[in-house]
Amino acid sequence: MPKPERKAVILSYYRDNEVMLPVGMTHRQLVEFRDITFSERTTMRMLQELVDDGLMQQIDRGGHPLYAITDAGEAWLADFQQS
């Protein structure tokens, strides 16, 4: 799966479910509900890239950081889905 499609899968899961999740739970949910085949390590790397791009935010709550989609992420996803 090309990188833009991986980003879209992750962003759409967060948008559709309105969740804040750690990396491991994100990966398990994507495997279960979006039938992804990329690794948890790839999920972690993609989440960090999405944070760096301002499309996701990382929320530190002590243990494992949680991730959530930003308004910019929702706009990027809308543009991606229209193209």
PAZA-872690 format. One line per 2 residues: number of its first residue (from 1); their letters; for each residue x, y, z of N, C-alpha, C. Coordinates in steps of 0.05 Angstrom, whole numbers, padded with zeros to 5 digits, always signed. Layout:
% residues N
NUM = A = X,Y,Z,X,Y,Z,X,Y,Z | ...
% end
This chain:
% residues 83
1 = MP = +00017,-00023,+00000,+00000,+00000,+00000,+00018,+00025,+00000 | +00014,+00043,-00019,+00030,+00067,-00020,+00026,+00085,+00005
3 = KP = +00046,+00101,+00012,+00046,+00117,+00036,+00021,+00135,+00038 | +00013,+00149,+00017,-00011,+00166,+00020,-00036,+00150,+00028
5 = ER = -00038,+00126,+00017,-00061,+00109,+00024,-00059,+00099,+00053 | -00035,+00094,+00063,-00032,+00086,+00091,-00040,+00109,+00109
7 = KA = -00031,+00133,+00102,-00039,+00157,+00118,-00069,+00160,+00118 | -00082,+00156,+00095,-00111,+00159,+00093,-00125,+00138,+00110
9 = VI = -00116,+00114,+00110,-00128,+00093,+00126,-00127,+00100,+00156 | -00104,+00109,+00165,-00101,+00116,+00193,-00118,+00140,+00200
11 = LS = -00117,+00161,+00184,-00133,+00185,+00189,-00163,+00179,+00188 | -00171,+00163,+00169,-00200,+00158,+00167,-00210,+00141,+00191
13 = YY = -00193,+00123,+00201,-00201,+00108,+00225,-00205,+00127,+00249 | -00186,+00145,+00253,-00189,+00164,+00275,-00213,+00183,+00271
15 = RD = -00217,+00192,+00247,-00240,+00210,+00242,-00266,+00195,+00246 | -00269,+00172,+00235,-00294,+00157,+00236,-00301,+00148,+00264
17 = NE = -00282,+00143,+00280,-00286,+00133,+00307,-00283,+00153,+00330 | -00273,+00177,+00323,-00269,+00198,+00343,-00255,+00187,+00368
19 = VM = -00231,+00176,+00364,-00216,+00163,+00386,-00189,+00176,+00390 | -00178,+00171,+00413,-00150,+00177,+00420,-00139,+00150,+00429
21 = LP = -00118,+00140,+00414,-00107,+00114,+00420,-00077,+00114,+00420 | -00064,+00095,+00434,-00036,+00091,+00432,-00029,+00075,+00407
23 = VG = -00004,+00073,+00400,+00005,+00060,+00375,-00005,+00031,+00374 | +00000,+00015,+00394,-00007,-00013,+00393,-00037,-00018,+00389
25 = MT = -00054,-00003,+00403,-00083,-00005,+00399,-00091,+00004,+00372 | -00078,+00026,+00362,-00084,+00035,+00335,-00079,+00013,+00315
27 = HR = -00056,+00000,+00317,-00049,-00021,+00298,-00069,-00044,+00300 | -00076,-00053,+00324,-00095,-00075,+00327,-00122,-00068,+00315
29 = QL = -00131,-00043,+00319,-00157,-00035,+00308,-00156,-00034,+00278 | -00134,-00024,+00267,-00131,-00023,+00238,-00131,-00051,+00225
31 = VE = -00117,-00070,+00238,-00117,-00097,+00229,-00145,-00109,+00229 | -00159,-00105,+00251,-00185,-00116,+00255,-00207,-00104,+00237
33 = FR = -00206,-00077,+00236,-00229,-00064,+00223,-00223,-00052,+00195 | -00197,-00050,+00188,-00190,-00038,+00162,-00174,-00058,+00146
35 = DI = -00169,-00081,+00156,-00155,-00103,+00141,-00127,-00094,+00131 | -00113,-00079,+00147,-00086,-00070,+00138,-00067,-00094,+00140
37 = TF = -00045,-00093,+00125,-00025,-00114,+00127,+00002,-00103,+00135 | +00005,-00077,+00138,+00031,-00066,+00146,+00035,-00070,+00176
39 = SE = +00060,-00069,+00185,+00068,-00076,+00212,+00062,-00055,+00232 | +00063,-00062,+00258,+00060,-00043,+00279,+00082,-00022,+00278
41 = RT = +00106,-00030,+00270,+00128,-00011,+00267,+00121,+00010,+00246 | +00109,+00001,+00224,+00101,+00020,+00203,+00079,+00038,+00213
43 = TM = +00060,+00028,+00229,+00039,+00044,+00241,+00052,+00066,+00258 | +00072,+00058,+00275,+00085,+00077,+00292,+00099,+00099,+00276
45 = RM = +00113,+00090,+00255,+00127,+00110,+00238,+00107,+00128,+00224 | +00085,+00117,+00214,+00065,+00134,+00201,+00052,+00154,+00220
47 = LQ = +00046,+00145,+00244,+00035,+00164,+00264,+00054,+00186,+00269 | +00080,+00180,+00272,+00099,+00202,+00277,+00101,+00221,+00254
49 = EL = +00100,+00211,+00229,+00100,+00228,+00206,+00075,+00246,+00205 | +00052,+00234,+00212,+00027,+00249,+00213,+00029,+00271,+00234
51 = VD = +00041,+00266,+00257,+00045,+00286,+00277,+00064,+00308,+00267 | +00086,+00300,+00255,+00105,+00319,+00244,+00092,+00337,+00223
53 = DG = +00073,+00326,+00207,+00059,+00341,+00186,+00036,+00357,+00197 | +00030,+00355,+00223,+00008,+00370,+00235,-00019,+00357,+00230
55 = LM = -00020,+00333,+00220,-00045,+00320,+00214,-00057,+00303,+00237 | -00039,+00297,+00256,-00047,+00283,+00281,-00033,+00298,+00303
57 = QQ = -00044,+00295,+00327,-00031,+00306,+00351,-00024,+00283,+00370 | -00002,+00286,+00383,+00007,+00267,+00403,+00001,+00279,+00431
59 = ID = -00013,+00263,+00447,-00021,+00272,+00473,-00007,+00255,+00494 | +00009,+00267,+00511,+00023,+00252,+00531,+00007,+00251,+00557
61 = RG = +00001,+00227,+00566,-00015,+00223,+00590,-00001,+00204,+00609 | +00025,+00208,+00612,+00039,+00189,+00629,+00051,+00167,+00614
63 = GH = +00039,+00144,+00613,+00050,+00120,+00599,+00054,+00124,+00570 | +00040,+00110,+00554,+00043,+00111,+00525,+00028,+00135,+00514
65 = PL = +00040,+00150,+00495,+00026,+00173,+00484,+00002,+00164,+00468 | -00019,+00181,+00468,-00043,+00176,+00452,-00042,+00194,+00428
67 = YA = -00056,+00186,+00407,-00057,+00201,+00382,-00086,+00208,+00375 | -00089,+00231,+00363,-00116,+00240,+00355,-00113,+00256,+00329
69 = IT = -00133,+00256,+00312,-00132,+00271,+00287,-00136,+00300,+00293 | -00124,+00317,+00277,-00127,+00346,+00279,-00147,+00356,+00257
71 = DA = -00154,+00381,+00259,-00171,+00393,+00238,-00156,+00392,+00211 | -00130,+00397,+00212,-00114,+00395,+00187,-00114,+00367,+00176
73 = GE = -00114,+00347,+00193,-00115,+00319,+00184,-00142,+00313,+00171 | -00163,+00324,+00182,-00190,+00320,+00170,-00191,+00333,+00142
75 = AW = -00179,+00357,+00140,-00179,+00371,+00114,-00162,+00356,+00094 | -00139,+00346,+00103,-00121,+00331,+00084,-00136,+00306,+00074
77 = LA = -00150,+00293,+00092,-00164,+00268,+00085,-00187,+00275,+00065 | -00201,+00296,+00070,-00223,+00304,+00051,-00211,+00309,+00023
79 = DF = -00188,+00324,+00022,-00175,+00329,-00003,-00166,+00303,-00017 | -00155,+00285,-00001,-00144,+00259,-00011,-00168,+00243,-00023
81 = QQ = -00190,+00242,-00009,-00212,+00226,-00018,-00226,+00238,-00043 | -00223,+00264,-00048,-00234,+00276,-00072,-00217,+00272,-00096
83 = S = -00191,+00267,-00092,-00173,+00264,-00115,-00173,+00236,-00127
% end
